Amino acid sequence: MTATPTDTPDPTMNAIVSAVSAGQDGHVDLARRELLRLWARIGVTGDPFHRCTLAHTWPTFVTTPPSRSCGMCVRSMPPTH
């Protein structure tokens, strides 16, 4: 993670945004699969910004109704091995 903004695209953030967009377009299963794939890649020791973003995105696609996702955290995500 960098302390200063850059003009360089962030592939992980782009992938998170893409998964969220898929979910918002009604492709919830695709969004879940992509978010799981990203979590497996980032893991618990990955970039804190990516972990936080993913942890706050994840409950939206695994909780029914989405309003129940409030208060969930990274511990709700599947473990990586």
C-alpha positions in Angstrom: 0.0 0.0 0.0 1.3 3.4 -0.8 0.9 6.6 1.3 0.5 8.8 -1.8 -2.0 8.7 -4.6 -0.7 7.4 -7.9 -1.9 7.3 -11.5 -1.1 3.6 -11.7 -4.2 1.4 -12.0 -4.7 -1.0 -9.1 -5.6 -4.4 -10.6 -7.0 -5.7 -7.3 -9.3 -2.7 -6.8 -10.4 -3.0 -10.5 -11.2 -6.7 -9.9 -13.2 -5.8 -6.7 -15.1 -3.1 -8.6 -15.8 -5.5 -11.4 -17.2 -8.2 -9.0 -19.4 -5.6 -7.3 -20.7 -4.4 -10.6 -21.5 -8.0 -11.6 -23.5 -8.4 -8.4 -25.3 -5.2 -8.8 -26.2 -6.3 -12.4 -27.9 -9.4 -10.9 -25.0 -11.8 -11.3 -24.7 -12.5 -7.6 -23.2 -16.0 -8.0 -20.5 -14.6 -10.3 -19.8 -11.8 -7.8 -19.5 -14.3 -5.0 -17.1 -16.5 -7.0 -14.9 -13.5 -7.9 -14.8 -12.2 -4.4 -13.8 -15.6 -3.1 -11.1 -15.8 -5.7 -9.8 -12.4 -4.7 -9.9 -13.2 -1.0 -7.9 -16.4 -1.6 -5.3 -14.3 -3.4 -5.2 -11.4 -0.9 -5.6 -13.5 2.3 -5.3 -12.3 5.9 -1.7 -11.0 5.4 -2.4 -9.1 2.2 -2.6 -5.3 1.6 -4.7 -3.8 4.4 -6.7 -1.5 2.1 -7.6 -4.5 -0.2 -8.6 -6.6 2.8 -10.7 -3.9 4.3 -12.4 -3.2 1.0 -13.1 -6.8 0.4 -14.3 -7.4 3.9 -16.8 -4.6 3.6 -17.9 -5.8 0.2 -18.3 -9.5 0.9 -21.3 -9.4 3.2 -23.4 -7.7 0.6 -23.3 -10.8 -1.6 -23.6 -13.5 1.0 -26.2 -12.1 3.4 -29.9 -12.2 2.6 -31.2 -9.6 3.0 -28.2 -7.4 2.4 -29.2 -5.1 5.3 -28.2 -7.9 7.7 -24.6 -7.5 6.6 -24.0 -4.6 9.0 -21.5 -5.4 11.6 -19.9 -8.3 9.8 -16.1 -8.3 9.5 -13.2 -10.1 7.9 -13.7 -13.0 10.2 -16.9 -13.9 8.3 -14.9 -14.6 5.2 -13.7 -18.1 4.3 -10.2 -19.0 5.5 -7.4 -19.1 3.0 -4.9 -21.9 2.8 
